[in-house]
Amino acid sequence: SLEPTSPTDSPAPKMDYVKVLIAIKLDAFPSETGWMITDSEGNVIQSVSFYTYAGEGTIYEEVTLVADLNYKFTLLDSYGDGMSFSGHVFLFLGDKVDNTKILGYYERYNHGSFSYSYDIFFQAGNAGILTNVFPTSAPIIAASNTPSQMASNFPSLEPTSPTASPAPTKDKINILIEITLDYYPYATWWTIADSKGNIIQQVDAGVYLTPYATVYEEVTLDTNFNYTFTLHDSYLGMDGHVVLYLGDEVDVSKIIGYWDRYVHGPYSYSLNILFQAGEEGILTNVFPTSVPTTTVVPSFLPSSFPSLEPTSPTASPAPTR
């Protein structure tokens, strides 16, 4: 016969598989969180539906994927307000937490809020490992759902300085934060992050309880470094304002950042104020339109907010036309 025969000794090539560990830090509404992994053709490989998770904390899921193929991890929220507060997701190559093998991640502090879904594209192999990843939040590993081979805590991703060459001492400076709250003070919270996204200080939602109060917070930062003050609102923006002063007292000549609804307009869930913690970061010609009614004032602060409007010099009147 001249018909070609199919070779019997050429089976389909064997595919290699790898494990991927998913770490999800849930927020205050864990039942709203779901997720799925799809391949490049849109086929769902694995998923977790809404109302599966209950209780705040970090949960871990392990999936097996074909090595070196591209996938999409989709984080889902049934309510449509995304993952609030300090929620985050990390994808690790392998079956344990390993900061040198992060394939993808989502952090609200770095990536902002989302509505119903957020996509993380990744490759399931060594070629997909990300470099220079410095997440601002670390998952707390719960013993009840943590494999025995995992570390008991989330190691820092910050590079360690060699012990023989300690980093030089940095000068510090105080920053005073003034926040005039609205009718829903408990919905307001904030963070300060450095240029790498590391959270330096934060106040969580539910801390402020007095409507329309003006509160003051003092933080100590490295001098002349750049930072981001993020004003968060768990409801839909704040009617009020924020002023950042260089130093530990209200001084309108030392404003390094501010947000005023009447000047900058409303925001939704978060708003960023970029500033430099030093003399070079002082803003000029800052004239906010609203004056806070101060109800919470430390002893070193004046009882009223001084006007930022420039005064006309009395010694140099304008020439007569």
ChimeraX commands (.cxc) that place a marker at each C-alpha (Angstrom):
marker #1 position 0.00,0.00,0.00 radius 0.5
marker #1 position 1.13,3.53,-0.83 radius 0.5
marker #1 position -0.97,5.04,1.98 radius 0.5
marker #1 position 1.23,6.59,4.66 radius 0.5
marker #1 position 0.92,4.93,8.02 radius 0.5
marker #1 position 0.74,6.94,11.23 radius 0.5
marker #1 position 3.82,6.39,13.31 radius 0.5
marker #1 position 3.02,4.66,16.57 radius 0.5
marker #1 position 6.19,5.80,18.31 radius 0.5
marker #1 position 5.47,9.60,18.33 radius 0.5
marker #1 position 3.07,10.33,21.20 radius 0.5
marker #1 position 2.06,13.90,22.04 radius 0.5
marker #1 position 4.78,15.73,23.93 radius 0.5
marker #1 position 4.45,15.56,27.69 radius 0.5
marker #1 position 3.62,18.89,29.37 radius 0.5
marker #1 position 5.36,20.04,32.52 radius 0.5
marker #1 position 3.29,21.40,35.38 radius 0.5
marker #1 position 4.03,23.86,38.17 radius 0.5
marker #1 position 2.25,24.85,41.35 radius 0.5
marker #1 position 1.19,28.43,42.06 radius 0.5
marker #1 position 0.29,29.59,45.57 radius 0.5
marker #1 position -2.36,32.31,45.88 radius 0.5
marker #1 position -2.33,34.44,49.06 radius 0.5
marker #1 position -5.40,36.64,49.54 radius 0.5
marker #1 position -5.72,39.11,52.43 radius 0.5
marker #1 position -9.46,39.55,52.86 radius 0.5
marker #1 position -11.14,42.77,53.92 radius 0.5
marker #1 position -14.09,43.42,56.24 radius 0.5
marker #1 position -16.49,41.88,53.69 radius 0.5
marker #1 position -14.86,38.53,52.81 radius 0.5
marker #1 position -18.04,36.98,51.38 radius 0.5
marker #1 position -17.93,39.53,48.54 radius 0.5
marker #1 position -14.56,38.23,47.31 radius 0.5
marker #1 position -14.18,35.60,44.59 radius 0.5
marker #1 position -11.62,34.85,41.90 radius 0.5
marker #1 position -10.85,32.80,38.82 radius 0.5
marker #1 position -7.85,31.80,36.72 radius 0.5
marker #1 position -8.22,31.60,32.94 radius 0.5
marker #1 position -5.80,30.57,30.22 radius 0.5
marker #1 position -4.93,32.58,27.11 radius 0.5
marker #1 position -8.04,31.27,25.33 radius 0.5
marker #1 position -10.39,32.30,28.14 radius 0.5
marker #1 position -10.97,28.81,29.55 radius 0.5
marker #1 position -11.54,28.86,33.32 radius 0.5
marker #1 position -8.90,26.68,34.98 radius 0.5
marker #1 position -9.97,27.17,38.59 radius 0.5
marker #1 position -12.27,29.51,40.49 radius 0.5
marker #1 position -13.75,30.34,43.89 radius 0.5
marker #1 position -17.28,31.77,43.97 radius 0.5
marker #1 position -18.73,34.51,46.16 radius 0.5
marker #1 position -19.76,33.65,49.73 radius 0.5
marker #1 position -16.99,31.07,50.02 radius 0.5
marker #1 position -14.79,33.07,52.39 radius 0.5
marker #1 position -15.89,34.17,55.85 radius 0.5
marker #1 position -13.90,36.20,58.35 radius 0.5
marker #1 position -11.01,38.58,57.87 radius 0.5
marker #1 position -7.49,37.20,57.52 radius 0.5
marker #1 position -5.19,35.73,54.90 radius 0.5
marker #1 position -6.23,32.59,53.06 radius 0.5
marker #1 position -4.12,30.41,50.77 radius 0.5
marker #1 position -5.15,28.50,47.66 radius 0.5
marker #1 position -2.90,26.22,45.58 radius 0.5
marker #1 position -3.40,25.59,41.86 radius 0.5
marker #1 position -1.53,23.42,39.34 radius 0.5
marker #1 position -0.89,24.96,35.91 radius 0.5
marker #1 position 0.96,24.09,32.71 radius 0.5
marker #1 position 4.47,25.47,33.02 radius 0.5
marker #1 position 5.49,28.58,31.07 radius 0.5
marker #1 position 2.02,29.36,29.73 radius 0.5
marker #1 position 0.28,32.71,30.18 radius 0.5
marker #1 position -2.69,33.05,32.52 radius 0.5
marker #1 position -4.98,35.70,33.98 radius 0.5
marker #1 position -5.98,35.84,37.64 radius 0.5
marker #1 position -9.19,37.86,38.06 radius 0.5
marker #1 position -10.07,39.17,41.52 radius 0.5
marker #1 position -13.84,39.63,41.84 radius 0.5
marker #1 position -16.01,41.70,44.16 radius 0.5
marker #1 position -19.77,41.10,44.19 radius 0.5
marker #1 position -20.68,44.48,45.68 radius 0.5
marker #1 position -18.75,46.53,43.15 radius 0.5
marker #1 position -16.59,48.56,45.52 radius 0.5
marker #1 position -13.42,46.50,45.18 radius 0.5
marker #1 position -11.27,45.18,47.99 radius 0.5
marker #1 position -11.31,47.83,50.71 radius 0.5
marker #1 position -8.75,48.92,53.24 radius 0.5
marker #1 position -5.65,46.71,53.46 radius 0.5
marker #1 position -6.72,43.84,51.18 radius 0.5
marker #1 position -4.22,42.36,48.76 radius 0.5
marker #1 position -3.36,39.35,46.58 radius 0.5
marker #1 position 0.02,37.71,45.87 radius 0.5
marker #1 position 0.78,34.90,43.41 radius 0.5
marker #1 position 3.89,32.83,44.19 radius 0.5
marker #1 position 5.61,30.29,41.94 radius 0.5
marker #1 position 5.67,27.08,43.95 radius 0.5
marker #1 position 3.78,25.88,47.01 radius 0.5
marker #1 position 5.08,28.29,49.63 radius 0.5
marker #1 position 5.53,31.98,50.33 radius 0.5
marker #1 position 8.79,33.01,48.65 radius 0.5
marker #1 position 9.41,36.71,48.00 radius 0.5
marker #1 position 11.91,35.85,45.27 radius 0.5
marker #1 position 9.20,34.06,43.27 radius 0.5
marker #1 position 6.32,36.53,42.99 radius 0.5
marker #1 position 4.48,36.16,39.66 radius 0.5
marker #1 position 1.92,38.90,40.21 radius 0.5
marker #1 position 0.17,40.90,42.88 radius 0.5
marker #1 position -2.47,43.50,43.68 radius 0.5
marker #1 position -2.35,46.01,46.53 radius 0.5
marker #1 position -4.88,48.76,47.00 radius 0.5
marker #1 position -2.16,51.12,48.24 radius 0.5
marker #1 position -0.13,50.65,45.04 radius 0.5
marker #1 position -2.74,49.92,42.38 radius 0.5
marker #1 position -5.76,51.85,43.66 radius 0.5
marker #1 position -9.32,50.66,44.09 radius 0.5
marker #1 position -11.38,48.71,41.56 radius 0.5
marker #1 position -15.09,48.04,41.14 radius 0.5
marker #1 position -16.24,44.51,40.23 radius 0.5
marker #1 position -13.00,42.94,38.95 radius 0.5
marker #1 position -9.24,43.38,38.74 radius 0.5
marker #1 position -6.98,41.37,36.38 radius 0.5
marker #1 position -3.45,40.14,37.12 radius 0.5
marker #1 position -1.65,38.71,34.08 radius 0.5
marker #1 position 1.17,36.28,34.80 radius 0.5
marker #1 position 3.32,33.51,33.33 radius 0.5
marker #1 position 3.51,30.25,35.28 radius 0.5
marker #1 position 7.25,29.72,35.26 radius 0.5
marker #1 position 10.63,31.15,36.16 radius 0.5
marker #1 position 10.45,33.57,33.24 radius 0.5
marker #1 position 7.36,35.15,34.83 radius 0.5
marker #1 position 8.98,36.02,38.17 radius 0.5
marker #1 position 8.80,39.75,38.91 radius 0.5
marker #1 position 11.76,41.78,40.08 radius 0.5
marker #1 position 11.89,44.83,42.35 radius 0.5
marker #1 position 8.58,44.06,44.03 radius 0.5
marker #1 position 8.21,45.89,47.33 radius 0.5
marker #1 position 4.66,45.37,48.63 radius 0.5
marker #1 position 3.51,47.72,51.36 radius 0.5
marker #1 position 1.50,45.17,53.30 radius 0.5
marker #1 position 2.36,41.68,54.47 radius 0.5
marker #1 position -0.16,38.85,54.82 radius 0.5
marker #1 position -0.65,37.41,58.27 radius 0.5
marker #1 position -0.40,33.66,57.87 radius 0.5
marker #1 position -3.09,31.81,59.80 radius 0.5
marker #1 position -2.04,28.43,61.19 radius 0.5
marker #1 position -5.36,26.81,60.32 radius 0.5
marker #1 position -4.91,27.19,56.57 radius 0.5
marker #1 position -1.15,27.41,56.21 radius 0.5
marker #1 position 0.81,24.46,54.80 radius 0.5
marker #1 position 3.51,23.20,57.13 radius 0.5
marker #1 position 6.27,24.10,54.70 radius 0.5
marker #1 position 5.39,27.83,54.83 radius 0.5
marker #1 position 7.27,30.38,56.83 radius 0.5
marker #1 position 5.51,31.54,60.00 radius 0.5
marker #1 position 5.58,35.15,58.83 radius 0.5
marker #1 position 5.93,37.11,55.64 radius 0.5
marker #1 position 9.60,38.05,55.21 radius 0.5
marker #1 position 10.42,41.59,54.21 radius 0.5
marker #1 position 11.15,42.26,50.57 radius 0.5
marker #1 position 13.40,45.17,51.43 radius 0.5
marker #1 position 17.06,44.52,50.58 radius 0.5
marker #1 position 19.18,44.15,53.69 radius 0.5
marker #1 position 22.14,46.44,54.17 radius 0.5
marker #1 position 25.47,44.65,54.71 radius 0.5
marker #1 position 26.42,44.66,58.37 radius 0.5
marker #1 position 29.88,45.97,57.57 radius 0.5
marker #1 position 28.46,49.08,55.87 radius 0.5
marker #1 position 25.49,50.43,57.84 radius 0.5
marker #1 position 23.32,53.02,56.16 radius 0.5
marker #1 position 24.11,56.62,57.12 radius 0.5
marker #1 position 21.88,58.22,59.72 radius 0.5
marker #1 position 19.04,60.19,58.16 radius 0.5
marker #1 position 17.77,63.51,59.48 radius 0.5
marker #1 position 14.20,63.44,60.71 radius 0.5
marker #1 position 11.48,66.06,60.59 radius 0.5
marker #1 position 7.96,66.33,61.98 radius 0.5
marker #1 position 4.90,66.78,59.78 radius 0.5
marker #1 position 1.57,67.99,61.16 radius 0.5
marker #1 position -1.56,66.66,59.43 radius 0.5
marker #1 position -4.76,68.64,59.79 radius 0.5
marker #1 position -8.02,66.99,58.68 radius 0.5
marker #1 position -11.44,68.60,58.82 radius 0.5
marker #1 position -13.95,65.74,58.83 radius 0.5
marker #1 position -17.45,65.63,57.38 radius 0.5
marker #1 position -20.72,64.15,58.59 radius 0.5
marker #1 position -19.32,60.59,58.23 radius 0.5
marker #1 position -15.99,60.77,60.11 radius 0.5
marker #1 position -15.72,57.01,60.60 radius 0.5
marker #1 position -15.47,56.56,56.81 radius 0.5
marker #1 position -12.26,58.63,56.65 radius 0.5
marker #1 position -8.84,57.01,56.93 radius 0.5
marker #1 position -5.39,57.75,55.54 radius 0.5
marker #1 position -1.91,56.44,54.82 radius 0.5
marker #1 position 1.54,57.91,54.21 radius 0.5
marker #1 position 3.80,55.91,51.89 radius 0.5
marker #1 position 7.38,56.46,50.75 radius 0.5
marker #1 position 8.54,56.49,47.12 radius 0.5
marker #1 position 8.64,52.66,47.07 radius 0.5
marker #1 position 5.08,52.35,48.32 radius 0.5
marker #1 position 6.01,51.26,51.85 radius 0.5
marker #1 position 3.42,52.43,54.38 radius 0.5
marker #1 position 5.08,54.68,56.97 radius 0.5
marker #1 position 2.01,55.46,59.04 radius 0.5
marker #1 position -1.74,55.09,58.79 radius 0.5
marker #1 position -5.01,55.66,60.62 radius 0.5
marker #1 position -7.74,53.12,59.93 radius 0.5
marker #1 position -11.43,53.70,59.25 radius 0.5
marker #1 position -13.57,53.90,62.37 radius 0.5
marker #1 position -10.98,55.83,64.41 radius 0.5
marker #1 position -12.53,59.27,63.90 radius 0.5
marker #1 position -16.06,59.52,65.32 radius 0.5
marker #1 position -16.95,63.21,65.75 radius 0.5
marker #1 position -18.72,64.78,62.75 radius 0.5
marker #1 position -17.22,68.01,61.41 radius 0.5
marker #1 position -14.31,67.92,63.86 radius 0.5
marker #1 position -10.81,69.06,62.93 radius 0.5
marker #1 position -8.22,66.52,64.04 radius 0.5
marker #1 position -4.44,66.74,64.11 radius 0.5
marker #1 position -1.91,63.93,63.65 radius 0.5
marker #1 position 1.86,64.25,63.87 radius 0.5
marker #1 position 4.30,61.98,61.99 radius 0.5
marker #1 position 8.09,61.87,61.82 radius 0.5
marker #1 position 9.66,61.38,58.38 radius 0.5
marker #1 position 13.07,61.39,56.75 radius 0.5
marker #1 position 13.98,64.92,55.74 radius 0.5
marker #1 position 13.86,65.88,52.04 radius 0.5
marker #1 position 12.36,62.58,50.90 radius 0.5
marker #1 position 9.26,62.30,48.73 radius 0.5
marker #1 position 6.07,60.81,50.15 radius 0.5
marker #1 position 2.43,60.23,49.22 radius 0.5
marker #1 position -0.38,61.09,51.61 radius 0.5
marker #1 position -3.47,59.12,50.55 radius 0.5
marker #1 position -6.84,60.18,51.87 radius 0.5
marker #1 position -9.25,57.25,51.81 radius 0.5
marker #1 position -13.01,57.21,52.18 radius 0.5
marker #1 position -14.97,54.00,52.49 radius 0.5
marker #1 position -18.18,55.71,51.42 radius 0.5
marker #1 position -17.53,58.05,48.45 radius 0.5
marker #1 position -15.17,60.93,49.19 radius 0.5
marker #1 position -15.05,63.50,51.97 radius 0.5
marker #1 position -16.59,66.96,52.35 radius 0.5
marker #1 position -13.76,68.70,54.16 radius 0.5
marker #1 position -10.09,69.38,53.69 radius 0.5
marker #1 position -6.57,68.27,54.55 radius 0.5
marker #1 position -3.50,70.44,55.16 radius 0.5
marker #1 position 0.06,69.13,55.67 radius 0.5
marker #1 position 2.44,71.43,57.56 radius 0.5
marker #1 position 6.22,71.18,57.82 radius 0.5
marker #1 position 6.89,71.09,61.56 radius 0.5
marker #1 position 4.71,70.41,64.57 radius 0.5
marker #1 position 2.40,73.43,64.50 radius 0.5
marker #1 position -0.02,75.23,62.23 radius 0.5
marker #1 position 2.06,77.58,60.11 radius 0.5
marker #1 position 0.53,78.79,56.87 radius 0.5
marker #1 position 3.98,79.68,55.56 radius 0.5
marker #1 position 5.00,76.00,55.76 radius 0.5
marker #1 position 2.27,74.16,53.90 radius 0.5
marker #1 position 3.75,71.22,51.94 radius 0.5
marker #1 position 0.50,69.78,50.62 radius 0.5
marker #1 position -3.25,70.17,50.86 radius 0.5
marker #1 position -6.61,69.12,49.47 radius 0.5
marker #1 position -9.66,71.34,49.55 radius 0.5
marker #1 position -12.91,70.12,48.04 radius 0.5
marker #1 position -13.83,73.62,46.87 radius 0.5
marker #1 position -10.47,74.02,45.10 radius 0.5
marker #1 position -9.73,70.49,43.87 radius 0.5
marker #1 position -13.22,69.04,43.54 radius 0.5
marker #1 position -14.62,65.78,44.94 radius 0.5
marker #1 position -13.02,62.33,44.77 radius 0.5
marker #1 position -14.39,58.81,45.17 radius 0.5
marker #1 position -12.52,56.28,47.33 radius 0.5
marker #1 position -9.01,57.72,47.50 radius 0.5
marker #1 position -7.03,60.86,46.75 radius 0.5
marker #1 position -3.23,61.28,46.66 radius 0.5
marker #1 position -1.24,64.29,47.88 radius 0.5
marker #1 position 2.40,64.11,46.81 radius 0.5
marker #1 position 4.81,66.09,48.98 radius 0.5
marker #1 position 8.43,66.49,49.98 radius 0.5
marker #1 position 9.26,66.49,53.70 radius 0.5
marker #1 position 11.58,69.49,53.79 radius 0.5
marker #1 position 11.96,73.21,53.17 radius 0.5
marker #1 position 12.11,72.65,49.41 radius 0.5
marker #1 position 8.68,71.07,49.54 radius 0.5
marker #1 position 6.95,74.18,50.92 radius 0.5
marker #1 position 4.22,75.44,48.60 radius 0.5
marker #1 position 3.75,79.07,47.67 radius 0.5
marker #1 position 0.56,80.96,46.92 radius 0.5
marker #1 position -1.68,78.49,48.74 radius 0.5
marker #1 position -5.08,80.02,49.43 radius 0.5
marker #1 position -7.65,77.39,50.51 radius 0.5
marker #1 position -11.21,78.59,50.29 radius 0.5
marker #1 position -12.55,76.97,53.46 radius 0.5
marker #1 position -11.67,77.62,57.09 radius 0.5
marker #1 position -12.05,74.66,59.47 radius 0.5
marker #1 position -14.00,74.85,62.70 radius 0.5
marker #1 position -11.44,73.44,65.11 radius 0.5
marker #1 position -12.84,71.14,67.80 radius 0.5
marker #1 position -9.77,69.01,68.57 radius 0.5
marker #1 position -6.70,71.20,69.03 radius 0.5
marker #1 position -3.48,70.21,70.79 radius 0.5
marker #1 position -2.23,72.72,73.36 radius 0.5
marker #1 position 0.51,73.96,71.03 radius 0.5
marker #1 position -1.96,74.89,68.27 radius 0.5
marker #1 position -3.90,78.15,67.94 radius 0.5
marker #1 position -7.62,78.00,68.59 radius 0.5
marker #1 position -8.43,79.30,65.11 radius 0.5
marker #1 position -7.13,78.72,61.63 radius 0.5
marker #1 position -5.17,81.81,60.45 radius 0.5
marker #1 position -6.24,83.29,57.16 radius 0.5
marker #1 position -4.14,82.36,54.16 radius 0.5
marker #1 position -5.25,85.41,52.18 radius 0.5
marker #1 position -2.36,87.79,51.42 radius 0.5
marker #1 position -2.57,91.18,53.11 radius 0.5
marker #1 position -1.84,94.31,51.12 radius 0.5
marker #1 position 1.33,96.04,52.36 radius 0.5
marker #1 position 0.55,99.39,54.01 radius 0.5
marker #1 position 3.96,100.88,53.29 radius 0.5
marker #1 position 3.75,100.45,49.52 radius 0.5
marker #1 position 0.32,101.47,48.22 radius 0.5
marker #1 position -0.42,101.06,44.52 radius 0.5
marker #1 position 0.37,104.17,42.44 radius 0.5
marker #1 position -2.55,106.42,41.46 radius 0.5
marker #1 position -3.58,106.04,37.86 radius 0.5
marker link #1:1,2 radius 0.2
marker link #1:2,3 radius 0.2
marker link #1:3,4 radius 0.2
marker link #1:4,5 radius 0.2
marker link #1:5,6 radius 0.2
marker link #1:6,7 radius 0.2
marker link #1:7,8 radius 0.2
marker link #1:8,9 radius 0.2
marker link #1:9,10 radius 0.2
marker link #1:10,11 radius 0.2
marker link #1:11,12 radius 0.2
marker link #1:12,13 radius 0.2
marker link #1:13,14 radius 0.2
marker link #1:14,15 radius 0.2
marker link #1:15,16 radius 0.2
marker link #1:16,17 radius 0.2
marker link #1:17,18 radius 0.2
marker link #1:18,19 radius 0.2
marker link #1:19,20 radius 0.2
marker link #1:20,21 radius 0.2
marker link #1:21,22 radius 0.2
marker link #1:22,23 radius 0.2
marker link #1:23,24 radius 0.2
marker link #1:24,25 radius 0.2
marker link #1:25,26 radius 0.2
marker link #1:26,27 radius 0.2
marker link #1:27,28 radius 0.2
marker link #1:28,29 radius 0.2
marker link #1:29,30 radius 0.2
marker link #1:30,31 radius 0.2
marker link #1:31,32 radius 0.2
marker link #1:32,33 radius 0.2
marker link #1:33,34 radius 0.2
marker link #1:34,35 radius 0.2
marker link #1:35,36 radius 0.2
marker link #1:36,37 radius 0.2
marker link #1:37,38 radius 0.2
marker link #1:38,39 radius 0.2
marker link #1:39,40 radius 0.2
marker link #1:40,41 radius 0.2
marker link #1:41,42 radius 0.2
marker link #1:42,43 radius 0.2
marker link #1:43,44 radius 0.2
marker link #1:44,45 radius 0.2
marker link #1:45,46 radius 0.2
marker link #1:46,47 radius 0.2
marker link #1:47,48 radius 0.2
marker link #1:48,49 radius 0.2
marker link #1:49,50 radius 0.2
marker link #1:50,51 radius 0.2
marker link #1:51,52 radius 0.2
marker link #1:52,53 radius 0.2
marker link #1:53,54 radius 0.2
marker link #1:54,55 radius 0.2
marker link #1:55,56 radius 0.2
marker link #1:56,57 radius 0.2
marker link #1:57,58 radius 0.2
marker link #1:58,59 radius 0.2
marker link #1:59,60 radius 0.2
marker link #1:60,61 radius 0.2
marker link #1:61,62 radius 0.2
marker link #1:62,63 radius 0.2
marker link #1:63,64 radius 0.2
marker link #1:64,65 radius 0.2
marker link #1:65,66 radius 0.2
marker link #1:66,67 radius 0.2
marker link #1:67,68 radius 0.2
marker link #1:68,69 radius 0.2
marker link #1:69,70 radius 0.2
marker link #1:70,71 radius 0.2
marker link #1:71,72 radius 0.2
marker link #1:72,73 radius 0.2
marker link #1:73,74 radius 0.2
marker link #1:74,75 radius 0.2
marker link #1:75,76 radius 0.2
marker link #1:76,77 radius 0.2
marker link #1:77,78 radius 0.2
marker link #1:78,79 radius 0.2
marker link #1:79,80 radius 0.2
marker link #1:80,81 radius 0.2
marker link #1:81,82 radius 0.2
marker link #1:82,83 radius 0.2
marker link #1:83,84 radius 0.2
marker link #1:84,85 radius 0.2
marker link #1:85,86 radius 0.2
marker link #1:86,87 radius 0.2
marker link #1:87,88 radius 0.2
marker link #1:88,89 radius 0.2
marker link #1:89,90 radius 0.2
marker link #1:90,91 radius 0.2
marker link #1:91,92 radius 0.2
marker link #1:92,93 radius 0.2
marker link #1:93,94 radius 0.2
marker link #1:94,95 radius 0.2
marker link #1:95,96 radius 0.2
marker link #1:96,97 radius 0.2
marker link #1:97,98 radius 0.2
marker link #1:98,99 radius 0.2
marker link #1:99,100 radius 0.2
marker link #1:100,101 radius 0.2
marker link #1:101,102 radius 0.2
marker link #1:102,103 radius 0.2
marker link #1:103,104 radius 0.2
marker link #1:104,105 radius 0.2
marker link #1:105,106 radius 0.2
marker link #1:106,107 radius 0.2
marker link #1:107,108 radius 0.2
marker link #1:108,109 radius 0.2
marker link #1:109,110 radius 0.2
marker link #1:110,111 radius 0.2
marker link #1:111,112 radius 0.2
marker link #1:112,113 radius 0.2
marker link #1:113,114 radius 0.2
marker link #1:114,115 radius 0.2
marker link #1:115,116 radius 0.2
marker link #1:116,117 radius 0.2
marker link #1:117,118 radius 0.2
marker link #1:118,119 radius 0.2
marker link #1:119,120 radius 0.2
marker link #1:120,121 radius 0.2
marker link #1:121,122 radius 0.2
marker link #1:122,123 radius 0.2
marker link #1:123,124 radius 0.2
marker link #1:124,125 radius 0.2
marker link #1:125,126 radius 0.2
marker link #1:126,127 radius 0.2
marker link #1:127,128 radius 0.2
marker link #1:128,129 radius 0.2
marker link #1:129,130 radius 0.2
marker link #1:130,131 radius 0.2
marker link #1:131,132 radius 0.2
marker link #1:132,133 radius 0.2
marker link #1:133,134 radius 0.2
marker link #1:134,135 radius 0.2
marker link #1:135,136 radius 0.2
marker link #1:136,137 radius 0.2
marker link #1:137,138 radius 0.2
marker link #1:138,139 radius 0.2
marker link #1:139,140 radius 0.2
marker link #1:140,141 radius 0.2
marker link #1:141,142 radius 0.2
marker link #1:142,143 radius 0.2
marker link #1:143,144 radius 0.2
marker link #1:144,145 radius 0.2
marker link #1:145,146 radius 0.2
marker link #1:146,147 radius 0.2
marker link #1:147,148 radius 0.2
marker link #1:148,149 radius 0.2
marker link #1:149,150 radius 0.2
marker link #1:150,151 radius 0.2
marker link #1:151,152 radius 0.2
marker link #1:152,153 radius 0.2
marker link #1:153,154 radius 0.2
marker link #1:154,155 radius 0.2
marker link #1:155,156 radius 0.2
marker link #1:156,157 radius 0.2
marker link #1:157,158 radius 0.2
marker link #1:158,159 radius 0.2
marker link #1:159,160 radius 0.2
marker link #1:160,161 radius 0.2
marker link #1:161,162 radius 0.2
marker link #1:162,163 radius 0.2
marker link #1:163,164 radius 0.2
marker link #1:164,165 radius 0.2
marker link #1:165,166 radius 0.2
marker link #1:166,167 radius 0.2
marker link #1:167,168 radius 0.2
marker link #1:168,169 radius 0.2
marker link #1:169,170 radius 0.2
marker link #1:170,171 radius 0.2
marker link #1:171,172 radius 0.2
marker link #1:172,173 radius 0.2
marker link #1:173,174 radius 0.2
marker link #1:174,175 radius 0.2
marker link #1:175,176 radius 0.2
marker link #1:176,177 radius 0.2
marker link #1:177,178 radius 0.2
marker link #1:178,179 radius 0.2
marker link #1:179,180 radius 0.2
marker link #1:180,181 radius 0.2
marker link #1:181,182 radius 0.2
marker link #1:182,183 radius 0.2
marker link #1:183,184 radius 0.2
marker link #1:184,185 radius 0.2
marker link #1:185,186 radius 0.2
marker link #1:186,187 radius 0.2
marker link #1:187,188 radius 0.2
marker link #1:188,189 radius 0.2
marker link #1:189,190 radius 0.2
marker link #1:190,191 radius 0.2
marker link #1:191,192 radius 0.2
marker link #1:192,193 radius 0.2
marker link #1:193,194 radius 0.2
marker link #1:194,195 radius 0.2
marker link #1:195,196 radius 0.2
marker link #1:196,197 radius 0.2
marker link #1:197,198 radius 0.2
marker link #1:198,199 radius 0.2
marker link #1:199,200 radius 0.2
marker link #1:200,201 radius 0.2
marker link #1:201,202 radius 0.2
marker link #1:202,203 radius 0.2
marker link #1:203,204 radius 0.2
marker link #1:204,205 radius 0.2
marker link #1:205,206 radius 0.2
marker link #1:206,207 radius 0.2
marker link #1:207,208 radius 0.2
marker link #1:208,209 radius 0.2
marker link #1:209,210 radius 0.2
marker link #1:210,211 radius 0.2
marker link #1:211,212 radius 0.2
marker link #1:212,213 radius 0.2
marker link #1:213,214 radius 0.2
marker link #1:214,215 radius 0.2
marker link #1:215,216 radius 0.2
marker link #1:216,217 radius 0.2
marker link #1:217,218 radius 0.2
marker link #1:218,219 radius 0.2
marker link #1:219,220 radius 0.2
marker link #1:220,221 radius 0.2
marker link #1:221,222 radius 0.2
marker link #1:222,223 radius 0.2
marker link #1:223,224 radius 0.2
marker link #1:224,225 radius 0.2
marker link #1:225,226 radius 0.2
marker link #1:226,227 radius 0.2
marker link #1:227,228 radius 0.2
marker link #1:228,229 radius 0.2
marker link #1:229,230 radius 0.2
marker link #1:230,231 radius 0.2
marker link #1:231,232 radius 0.2
marker link #1:232,233 radius 0.2
marker link #1:233,234 radius 0.2
marker link #1:234,235 radius 0.2
marker link #1:235,236 radius 0.2
marker link #1:236,237 radius 0.2
marker link #1:237,238 radius 0.2
marker link #1:238,239 radius 0.2
marker link #1:239,240 radius 0.2
marker link #1:240,241 radius 0.2
marker link #1:241,242 radius 0.2
marker link #1:242,243 radius 0.2
marker link #1:243,244 radius 0.2
marker link #1:244,245 radius 0.2
marker link #1:245,246 radius 0.2
marker link #1:246,247 radius 0.2
marker link #1:247,248 radius 0.2
marker link #1:248,249 radius 0.2
marker link #1:249,250 radius 0.2
marker link #1:250,251 radius 0.2
marker link #1:251,252 radius 0.2
marker link #1:252,253 radius 0.2
marker link #1:253,254 radius 0.2
marker link #1:254,255 radius 0.2
marker link #1:255,256 radius 0.2
marker link #1:256,257 radius 0.2
marker link #1:257,258 radius 0.2
marker link #1:258,259 radius 0.2
marker link #1:259,260 radius 0.2
marker link #1:260,261 radius 0.2
marker link #1:261,262 radius 0.2
marker link #1:262,263 radius 0.2
marker link #1:263,264 radius 0.2
marker link #1:264,265 radius 0.2
marker link #1:265,266 radius 0.2
marker link #1:266,267 radius 0.2
marker link #1:267,268 radius 0.2
marker link #1:268,269 radius 0.2
marker link #1:269,270 radius 0.2
marker link #1:270,271 radius 0.2
marker link #1:271,272 radius 0.2
marker link #1:272,273 radius 0.2
marker link #1:273,274 radius 0.2
marker link #1:274,275 radius 0.2
marker link #1:275,276 radius 0.2
marker link #1:276,277 radius 0.2
marker link #1:277,278 radius 0.2
marker link #1:278,279 radius 0.2
marker link #1:279,280 radius 0.2
marker link #1:280,281 radius 0.2
marker link #1:281,282 radius 0.2
marker link #1:282,283 radius 0.2
marker link #1:283,284 radius 0.2
marker link #1:284,285 radius 0.2
marker link #1:285,286 radius 0.2
marker link #1:286,287 radius 0.2
marker link #1:287,288 radius 0.2
marker link #1:288,289 radius 0.2
marker link #1:289,290 radius 0.2
marker link #1:290,291 radius 0.2
marker link #1:291,292 radius 0.2
marker link #1:292,293 radius 0.2
marker link #1:293,294 radius 0.2
marker link #1:294,295 radius 0.2
marker link #1:295,296 radius 0.2
marker link #1:296,297 radius 0.2
marker link #1:297,298 radius 0.2
marker link #1:298,299 radius 0.2
marker link #1:299,300 radius 0.2
marker link #1:300,301 radius 0.2
marker link #1:301,302 radius 0.2
marker link #1:302,303 radius 0.2
marker link #1:303,304 radius 0.2
marker link #1:304,305 radius 0.2
marker link #1:305,306 radius 0.2
marker link #1:306,307 radius 0.2
marker link #1:307,308 radius 0.2
marker link #1:308,309 radius 0.2
marker link #1:309,310 radius 0.2
marker link #1:310,311 radius 0.2
marker link #1:311,312 radius 0.2
marker link #1:312,313 radius 0.2
marker link #1:313,314 radius 0.2
marker link #1:314,315 radius 0.2
marker link #1:315,316 radius 0.2
marker link #1:316,317 radius 0.2
marker link #1:317,318 radius 0.2
marker link #1:318,319 radius 0.2
marker link #1:319,320 radius 0.2
marker link #1:320,321 radius 0.2
view
